[in-house]
Each structure stands twice: as C-alpha cells, then as structure tokens.
Amino acid sequence: MTSQNNIKNLTCPFCSMHCDDISVTTTNDQYKVDQKNTVCAKKIESYNLNTKSIVMPMVGKKVVKLSEALKKISNLIKGHNETLILNHGVELAGLRSILSFASQRNCIVDHVNSKFLYQNIGVVQRTGYMATSLTETKNRADAIIIFGNEVLTKTPRLIDKVLTPKNSLFPTSKKEIILIGNFSAKIVKNIKGKGKCNITNIKLDLNLVGDFLKLLATDDLKLLKGLKKSELIKIKNILNKSKYIVATWTASDFIKTLNPKKIIAAICKYIVDLNVSSRAACMPISGILADETSSQALTWMTGFPSSIKHMDGTFKHDRNAFNSQKLIDEKNVDVVIHVSTINSGKLKINSDITNIVLGHPNTTFTSTPDIFIPVGIPGIDYEGIMFRTDKVVSVALKKIRDIKLPSTQNILDNLA
Amino acid sequence: MITQLKSGNVYDPHNKISNVKKDIFIQDGKIIDKKNVRSKVDKIINCSDKIIMPGAIDLHTHIGGGKVNIARLMLEEFHNEKEPGYDSSAIIAPSTLKTGLKYIEMGYTTCFEPALLPINARQAHAEMSDIPFIDKGGYALLGNDDYFLDLLRKKSSQSTINDYVAFILSATQSLGIKVVNPGGINAFKFNQRALNVDEKSKYYGITPREIVEKLTRAIYDLGVPHPLHVHCSNLGIPGNFLSTIETIKAANGLPIHLTHIQFQSYGNNGDKGFSSAAVEISNYLNKIENLTCDVGQIMFGQTVTMSGDSMSQYRNHNHAHPNKWMCMDIECDAGCGVVPFKYKDKSFVNALQWAIGLEIFLLAEDPWKVFLTTDHPNGAPFTSYPHLIKLLMDKTFRNDILNQLPKEILNHTILHTLKREYTLNEISIMTRSAPAKILGLKEKGNLSEGSDADITVYDKNKKDIEEMFAHPSLVIKDGKIVVENGKIKEYVWGKTHTVKPDYDKSIEKDLGKFFEKYHTMKLDNYILSDDEMNSLVGSPVYVNDCKYKRKQ
C-alpha cells in the first residue's frame, strides 16, 4: 500500500546553512523535495535509497547480521594498539557517543576537516576578532565582501536567505556585494537575479587579498594584478559609505594559496580596524560535514575543538600529533572508524589499516572497507541537533522516513 | 533506602536552624522528617564532628553557551599542557566535565547560567546537560532584541510585552529573565558607543529606563519568582554608581536583582578618577526592600571576562591579557564579548575593585539580599569561593591582604574600618537559603521534609575555614553520596529548572511572521520543547511554580 506524506519545514542536514524551510513529499521510503532550488533539492534527494544502497552490515563483501559485525569490531579494537575515530559528519548525539566510546577505549578523535577549522580559529586564539551571524547579516549588512567563490558553491542558499533577502529589518536602498576572486558568470547571475543589489567583482588572485586589504585601509592607490584603479576607488567609496560591513569566506577556498592563515588574519584585522569608527564583522562559512557541530560539542566536552586523544579519563590535544591525515599517512593508527552520516563524497579507504565505516546507506568508497554498518541519516532517519555555520545557532532535525536503520549513537553505545 | 546523617551541627536558615545538633534523614532522593521514618534505617553516617548545610546554589555563573565555548577555544593554553602558557591552576574556562567536578567537590549542587541568549538556548542547555552532578538552569536575555525594542517603539501594551516575556521563558526553557546593558548591545550594532539610563538609542528612540520598567513589570505581572536580573548600563565605568541608582529607581519599587554589583559601584573621585561608591550603593540596598544583588567579587590573578555586553567588552578589549579577544553581534537577538583579563594586586584600580566588592558584602545589613558570586569567570573562577568566604569570615586575614595592596586605595575605600565577620549561618544564608528563595526553588536551599536531598557536610575540625569550604567531607546529590573525603563516588546527572507562566498564545502568530520575514530560521525551530530537552538536549525539565509575587 502506498503511503504519501507532505512534510513542511524540514531542516536540511547536508550543509552548514541548515535551512529549515524545506518541504518534502514522502512516498513510502522515498522522498521528493517540493521546492525548485535545484542544487539543494538534487543533493537532498540523492540520499534516497536506490539499488546500490547498502542496508545490511557487511564484513568485506559479505552481508552479515548486525550482531556479528559488532562482535567483529569489538574484537578488532581489542587486538589493536591505536584506534582513530574519524568524523565525516554526524549530529550531536552521535558525537556524544563517539566521545563516550573513545573515552572507554582510549581512542583518538578527529574531524576530517579539522585542518580548515584551525585556520579560522587561529585568529580567535591569537588576535582580536569581530564576528556576526546569518540573521544580523541578512538584516543589517549594507556591504558584504565575499572572498572566494566556494562560499556560494558550498552554501548556495546564502544568496536568497542572506545576501539578497526579500525582507530586511533595516532596509538599505541597494545592498553592495563585493566578490573577490574568480566567480562564475552563473553565480553572479544568480545573485543579480534574486534581488536588489549592486555587484562588484574583482578577479583578484586570492594570494593578494592581504595586499588588497592594505590598499583599502590606506589612501594608497597602488595597483595589484587583477585590480584596476577605478575598481579600487569604487570599492573604497562603497565601504566608506557603508554602516555595517560583513566579510565572509570559507577556509577551504584558501587551501591552494601560499599562506591561508595569513589571508584569514588579514581579513580579520581589516574588519577589526574598521570598528574603530564604524561597524563591521566577519562571518566565515564552515564546511558541509557538520564541522561546527563537531568543534562546538568537542570544545565544551573536552576543552578542544578536534584532534584529541583520550587517555584513561583525561584528554590530550595536539593538532599535529593527532591530525587524522598524518596519523593515517604515517601508519600510526591500526584501526580507523569512519563515521559518515551526511557525506556525499567518496570515502577514502586506507590500505594497510583496518577500516570500519559507520555510514549512511548510499556511502561510496575508494575500495571495500573491512566492515561497513549502515546507519541512519540525522534529519532524515532520526531526530537530532546540528550547529549552523555561524556557530551561535543550532537546529533541531526531524525524522521523515523509517527504514529501520540504527543511529550512530545506537551502534557506538552498543559497542562501548 | 533510608540514610541518616546523625548528630551533625545543622545550619538550615530557611527553617531558622543555626548550629543545632540534629539528625537528617534521606529517602528516595528527598529529605524526610524523623517522625516519618517508618522502616529500618539502612545507613547511618556519624556526623558528630560535622557541619551540615543544604547543597550550595550559585545563582550567577557562566557555565554554558556560546561565549563560554569561545573562551574555551580562545584560551587553549590554560588547559593544554602542550601550550607554552599552560596553567593548570587557572580554572577559567573549564570543560563541562571539569565544571561539574569542581563544583561538586566544593559542595555546590545547583548552578545557573545567567546569560542564556534565546537564539542560543539549545546550545546552552546542551552544554549544561553535559555538566555532571549539578541541577542547572538559565536566565534568558531580553532587552536588546529587535522584536522587543520594536514592541516598545510601537507603544505595545504591557500585556503584549508580558506575553512575549512568558513566551521567551517557555520557548527557551529558562528560569528567569536577564537584561544586559539595556538597549546598549543593540545600540552598539548601530555604532552607538555608550547609552546612559535616560539616553535614547539612536535607532529605536528607547531609553534603558523604559526597558527596565517594562521588563520588571512583566516579571511581576507574570508571577515569575526571580525578579528581573539586571546587568546595568555603563558597566565598569568610573562614576557608574549614579546610573546604577537610576536603574534601581527604574523598577518603580518592583522587585529587581542587580547582578555583579561590584562592577556597578564605582565613583570617579580622587586624582585617579576612580573611587569606591559602595557606601552609596549599600545605602540603597539596605533601604529598598525589593532590591537584591549578587556581588561579582574580583580576585587577583588570570581570568577571562565574558559577557553579553558587547558594547562594554569592545570598549575593554585594549586591556586584554593575553592580548586576544572576540566580540559578536548575534541574530538580531543579542551580542557577546570575550576578553581575557588579569587582575593585578599592584594595580590601583584592581585593588580598589577587590575592596569595593568586600565593602558591599560587609555593608549589607541583610544577608538574604546579597549573594556570594564572582560572576564566574569575570571577577574570578568559582573555585575561589572558599577563599572569598574566608575573606568575609576573618577580618585579620582580610586586613593582612589589604595591607599588601597599594596604600593609596585606603583614601578611596572604608574597607579597613569594617570590623564585621560573617558567621557560618550568614554564609549558609547567602549561598543556600537566600538564592533558593529569590529563585523560587522551594525544594532547594533548605532541609525541610520533601526538599531535594542535596546536602553538604563539612568537617568542623578543620582549622582553616577556606580549607573546610573547599573540601567538604561529604556531598549528597538527590540522596546519593557523590563525594566522600574528596573522592568522586558516583556520577549523577541533574535536571534543568524552568518556569512556564501562562500567556496568550496568539503572540506566536505575530512572532511566526517576524521570524518568517526577518530571521534565518523558523519559529518552530527556535522553540525548545520539553521533549527535545529530554531526548536530544539531554536534560529533563523541572517546572517551578510561577504564582509567586513579592511585595510591590
């Protein structure tokens, strides 16, 4: 018998915006997004079960019972020296269970994106920092500087929800949006098409962001490659007139530059300096693998945002020694437990290391893991809490289907 | 199971018991009367050389929420031995686990986060749920949010404001309402750098006085036990005692609680333009019946200041030690600022701040109206409470420290003339019975039948009062022995205290539209239900009675 339901205000777990205005129609185990935003709809729908979905535990290529898979994991961990739990995205309850399990088994815990996290928090740990949030930016910002295009490719709905909203508490005649870097014509068109705003795109090499910001802060009109004198004057005029300037970026966008930390520090310093006489703030956009959920919860539970090792009731933190990539590359761990409930990318299975995956049923791998246990997706298969990119807001996730899969919490609590 | 604490010297000010040899009986997590002990006592604990008090209550301590987590992240060197500046003794931004352990080791069993941003409530409660042992709760911040200021600008009725306040209490699972720098945080977002009590904000044209008037009235009308919890305008500014007094007057005689009043009791006399106005403030405290305060005592050493008052925190960022800081504008709702700070005993200003806090304690005629806090961690970490208690109970100890401070402060403080020494009963009042009373926690802060069996047992043979309060012999939470001779015996998890006054639900329709138009989340997602608290956030909710009204 076909059962159809319309569910309104679903909170999307799949990017750090966590939009909660998604409507879906479910038909039995399948769901379809009602809205027309094709990028997000396609992504959300890609987690529907299909013929390739794995809904039973596997040991190698063999289907096994859950109890057997759990027993096998338990024995594997007992027989090895160092276990890494590598978080590819999970909600708060899953994270609490990761920590609880790690404390009982003295495991290392890291998030797959922790290297990007440290680029942003370096500023908080070393200098001054002015920050803002999505709703403040939506209502208050009259000028928004976007450094690098990943901000908009990773969180496409930033455009309609924050950059060019229909309503604003403090409307300005035209919002100024300054794009720094190479933005595709499609993105520029998308922003233009959504509302009243002026767009200025400076096709600057991101390595030159620091120099560019120095020019903005002075009367100097020295030219940089990719920057015309008229553009510089125009931007200076825009920013001088603006009452609330927001700078945004995503740290992973700077990974190919010579010194990502230096670029982020330069942006933050520029914003801090503006506050001497005006108002301005930073709003970095975090990764799409529940990066903020991980860093926030780990910070309150251990004092550290990532890269920690549990040692007999205490926590050690060392962002180099417990960096997951380094540990794996140097074969300093025997077992890696990948927890991957929202990742649409292909999961890298590392040779010469035992790989256990607690992943959603549509997880794909570079090669077959030693053990795979399918788990539910928070916000699709069970309720949960995740943190938004601006850190200060956390959202409640709903359950919209019932395919009888355990949660990450169920599995880890069972193993502990 | 029945447990008997036998022949202890009991201090239970709520029941007017002071240093009386008594037995206390515990059954099923509650205290029972001797006459109701109807079965065999399973466990008898000899307390003949012990002092028994209810578990202590901290009514103002920053233990959960976004700003606390920023501080943890910012100040890694204070909890990471790999960092060059590692200082294991500085409990300035402890993890949730460490927070619970340190509180319970001192016999504190209930604590309240005083700056719970409504938009951040889910996180604050999730953090606090991960603090073991203690019961907890929070006061929701209002008075700087654009929705509220717009209600005032539109001259909305008091009943509409009451509905909004009640909605916020319920939606954020809070026990009270706090206002921080009324209107000032919002004004800072419009680049206004100061806002006096009778100064209109540039955008809304609203004064802090109007905000305090409306909110104190709302709390009173709704019957919320805890009066409006106020962090006044002009925090930390010399001469601010005048705006503190004006804020008191803004309550129009209704109950009002001024928080960390030490930071609000500054004069501007003398060649340094900084002096104590503790006498002026204490005069008000002593004469106005409905006025209460917590002190926010400072202690010398490293700490971190964290506040919703982004206007003040931005102003103070140049004093950051170590030199790093952060301020944030938050969701048309509030703001925050985190600035690490080191109070130095050689500093004239810091030494005088230390003296001002103690003056307020010692000038307070009624210990039921003044509460022992350091505004953790703003004045000092909560772990300094035993030291503070010794300062209050031992004038020789106090004067010895005073004598080591810069001599010129003696021209601006009367501390050296104050002979008062607090008694154990007065300490029990200000750390147990009085906070329970002012918060409306009927089953806390006393040893009456039916109250929660949260009990702290001290060794009266300990000669040093600081040592006695730092290391109780026994701490009992909900009837379970959780600390014995300094060792953790069992982990327990507390509940979240709230109030839920009635209100006209039609306000949610207007709020829903406001969220739809101006926010980046739906109202439904903003509201924290009891079910979510229980199942996802991780803490059961305890709803306290909300029919209580103090005298007008």
Interface residues (C-beta under 8 A of the other chain):
Chain A: N9 T11 D20 D21 L92 A93 R96 I121 V124 Q125 R126 T127 G128 Y129 M130 A131 T132 S133 L134 T135 E136 K138 N139 R140 K161 V162 K166 N167 S168 L169 F170 K243 Y244 N275 S278 R279 A281 S295 Q296 A297 T299 W300 M301 T302 G303 F304 P305 F315 K316 H317 D318 E383 G384 I385 F387 K391 V392 V393 S394 V395 A396
Chain B: G64 G66 V68 N69 I70 R72 L73 M74 E76 H79 N80 K82 A93 P94 S95 T96 L97 K98 L117 I119 N120 R122 Q123 A126 E127 D130 D146 F188 K189 F190 N191 Y203 Y314 H317 A320 N323 K324 W325 M326 C327 M328 D329 I330 E331 C332 D333 K517 Y518 H519 T520 M521 K522 D524 N525 E532 S535 L536 V537 G538
